[in-house]
Amino acid sequence: SPRHDPGVDLRALGNTPQDFARDLLSNLYYERGTTVESASAQDMYDSLARTVRDRLAERRARTAAAHYQANPRWLYYLSAEYMLGRQLEQNLLYTGTTDLAREAVPDFDTTAAQDVEPGLGNGGLGRLAACLLDSLATMDLPAVGYGIRYDLGIFKQDLDAGGQVERPDDWAFQGNPWEFPAPDDNQVVGFYGKVTSVDGRREWEPAETVLGEPSHMLVPGYGTDTVNIVRLWRARAAQGSFDLTRFAHGQYAEAVADVVRSENISKVLYPDDSTDLGRELRLKQQYFLVSCSLRDIIRRFSFRNDGNWDEFAAKTTIQLNDTHPVLAIPELMRLLVDEYELDWDRAWRITHDTFGYTCHTLLPEALETWPVATIENLLPRHLEIIYEINARFLAEVSERFPGDVARIQRMSLVQEEPERRIRMANLAVVGSRAVNGVAALHSQLLAETTLRDFAELWPGRFHNVTNGVTPRRFVKIANPALSDLISSALGSDAWLRDLSLLQGLEPFAADDAFRARWREIKRANKLTLGVAPDFLTDVIVKRFHEYKRQLLKLLHTITLYQRIRAGETPAPRTVVFAGKAAPGYWAVKDVIRLINAVAATVNNDPAVAPYLKVFFPANYNVTLGQRIYPAADLSEQISLAGKEASGTGNMKLALNGAVTIGTLDGANVEIRDRVGADNFFLFGLDAAEAATLRSSDYRPRDYYERDDELRAAVDAIGDGTFAGGDRQAFGGVLASLLDRDEYLTLADFRSYLDAQAEVEKVWLDAEAWTAKSILNTARSGYFSSDRTIADYTRTIWGLDPVRVNP
Ligand SMILES: CCc1ccc([C@H](C)CC(=O)N[C@@H]2O[C@H](CO)[C@@H](O)[C@H](O)[C@H]2O)cc1
């Protein structure tokens, strides 16, 4: 193949207004077959996207050439989820063509509004993957993201009568100009079938096969010519799956049954973000991702290193984004032992040296385990390999801890009771050379609780890499006015590639004029979002889960409402709720209904209107987040300490000048350490206190009895105040609070309200508040995903940057 087109100079894609307009027109004519006059908004959008994409593709070609030349060590990021967000504005910024586009495109805003968000993820884990890819490219590090190209992403959320209604998200219905399908790199994936022995080797004969068709999207770096890729696999039926005979007999559904069955594998993203439902199709999705990606990784490796396996782990490091892709460990063993005929020990050494595992949760119910029977049926050879890994591992454990049967049972990859299941987190730790949590407290708790036995066996294997977020999307693109102010204060926009430079803003916290300008921008962002500019914008935006305690924020809101009704005049406040609930998570879907019932009552009460508003914009996603973070004054990070692994919304809000009210949980601890205790409103039990109270006989009713305001707020949930007198409407919420309150909402209520009183006091001193807001931004540079990548590279991956010549 023409590897480097030595003669062809691709830099023909100039960046003069004429060049850009010419390319836009040619895409309109040649790609869309239409003209400016008759072009639809979609036609114009698609042509604009291609015009920008081609400028990235040119850089991509030079990046690929540089990578080929350098033959570097590669990072492969395996993730079942990517929340990439809208692509147009990002790619216009990264190619420096925003102004050219605004000039060339007749109605730019309408055209840009056609940009869709590929919602291929649920929340934190998926968005973190996207931020890390952005930083890897910006830091010129050779990396490929692998994922699944779901036809239907995370559901669209409508609010009907205040309740969540899920609608399918057919995100690529109009096509996706940002992707490059590459069917010639198709892979074949097997399922089911049996394992036989062939001259002493185990051979798996799958009973079913599907095709994995990759399409990649470009991942440009900011302020550099590096353009990496994220490769997303789509399931296609093997050729000839359409059953013509059945069709001829009018059995139309049966005729396409196999096709549908195959393509169902990448049909839809599972919308659960913390409960392992253990559906077999999800396991098929996980193996599909792993099998396609490992074959593609080996294809790339063999292509450049003629299959010298002892070079593999030196040239390849694979990061497992939680346990979802952990089948990659037995799959690599299967390929090396069964197909490439390496002996077990050599194969295990390569496998173990290749993988790293990042754990993103502390919730026991979020740790995946699969029934042995399910794996035996779907992946019989992998089960054999898992058993072999387990036997050798437990031999090591019993040698180290002789006679410690309980420890062996806890550490085994196989849970025996009540049902035989494979513990995917244990497999991930045993098969990886490095394990990390995503915030200092999380990593500490992992080593002290969830993965304690492993940390005692292999202390050197455990690391912490605190999460981060990309400042390009979440400050520069989301908050351009603030970015311009920061650049003018710092004298350049170098902070966008080195966020520690934000420290230079500290002195400006004492500058009246700067504070005034800072406040104006926040006001303007509130107007853009559609909330009252003079009201304190109090924001809790994240997936709904009981441990995140949206209910605590609601109890405070009800108390404010009752205080105002009682004649108090607190500082005007807009409480913004946003987030999706997993479709089957009824307890929190009731909370969503209750929040909207309270909102209806509060927002239609003229006596309260001057002091309190409740706003619940539907369908929280990356795009809506980019509109909310710049408008926020107060960032609610109120999870029960010890439950939120890290949080990343907390970082995006702090970088946009929101002051945090929060518990000592996840990355809140590090945010408070960095911004300073007097620029953070702390409350509540810490992780140890919470664990103690939870394990003792915690009686929520005691707190209800002895706190008048708490009782009044809880009673209002049960007495029909927000339901037209219907006392049953929110009975479930009431019962969960008074009888169980698993996440100690009532226990933290008073401490929370005391912290909110502190918020009120500071807010009433606008200069003092603005100074804290500026200091939060100035001291949050640490939470750049560039710093996160630098930490991963230093402690786990050992990658070297490859410069791409301009
Ligand atoms: C099996 C179902 C399932 C699906 C997704 C998950 C994810 C791990 C949940 C998740 O998104 N975790 C979040 O990851 C973020 C990025 O590290 C953290 O900042 C959040 O604290 C954590 O909740 C667990 C279980």
The ligand as an SDF file (V2000), in Angstrom:
LIG
                    3D

 25 26  0  0  0  0  0  0  0  0999 V2000
  -22.1240   -3.2910   35.8870 C   0  0  0  0  0  0  0  0  0  0  0  0
  -22.7830   -2.0020   35.7660 C   0  0  0  0  0  0  0  0  0  0  0  0
  -21.8300   -0.8410   35.9390 C   0  0  0  0  0  0  0  0  0  0  0  0
  -21.6900    0.0890   34.9090 C   0  0  0  0  0  0  0  0  0  0  0  0
  -20.8300    1.1710   35.0760 C   0  0  0  0  0  0  0  0  0  0  0  0
  -20.1180    1.2840   36.2510 C   0  0  0  0  0  0  0  0  0  0  0  0
  -19.1780    2.4480   36.3590 C   0  0  0  0  0  0  0  0  0  0  0  0
  -17.9150    2.0680   36.9850 C   0  0  0  0  0  0  0  0  0  0  0  0
  -19.7970    3.5050   37.1390 C   0  0  0  0  0  0  0  0  0  0  0  0
  -19.0790    4.8240   37.0010 C   0  0  0  0  0  0  0  0  0  0  0  0
  -19.2700    5.5310   36.0620 O   0  0  0  0  0  0  0  0  0  0  0  0
  -18.2810    5.1380   38.0170 N   0  0  0  0  0  0  0  0  0  0  0  0
  -17.8220    6.4980   38.1400 C   0  0  0  0  0  0  0  0  0  0  0  0
  -16.5500    6.6090   37.5090 O   0  0  0  0  0  0  0  0  0  0  0  0
  -16.0740    7.9500   37.5390 C   0  0  0  0  0  0  0  0  0  0  0  0
  -14.7790    8.0060   36.7340 C   0  0  0  0  0  0  0  0  0  0  0  0
  -13.7580    7.3980   37.4240 O   0  0  0  0  0  0  0  0  0  0  0  0
  -15.8980    8.4440   38.9740 C   0  0  0  0  0  0  0  0  0  0  0  0
  -15.4940    9.7820   38.9460 O   0  0  0  0  0  0  0  0  0  0  0  0
  -17.1980    8.3000   39.7600 C   0  0  0  0  0  0  0  0  0  0  0  0
  -16.9840    8.6070   41.1060 O   0  0  0  0  0  0  0  0  0  0  0  0
  -17.7160    6.8760   39.6350 C   0  0  0  0  0  0  0  0  0  0  0  0
  -19.0070    6.7390   40.2300 O   0  0  0  0  0  0  0  0  0  0  0  0
  -20.2270    0.3750   37.2720 C   0  0  0  0  0  0  0  0  0  0  0  0
  -21.1050   -0.7090   37.1070 C   0  0  0  0  0  0  0  0  0  0  0  0
  1  2  1  0
  2  3  1  0
  3  4  1  0
  3 25  2  0
  4  5  2  0
  5  6  1  0
  6  7  1  0
  6 24  2  0
  7  8  1  0
  7  9  1  0
  9 10  1  0
 10 11  2  0
 10 12  1  0
 12 13  1  0
 13 14  1  0
 13 22  1  0
 14 15  1  0
 15 16  1  0
 15 18  1  0
 16 17  1  0
 18 19  1  0
 18 20  1  0
 20 21  1  0
 20 22  1  0
 22 23  1  0
 24 25  1  0
M  END
$$$$
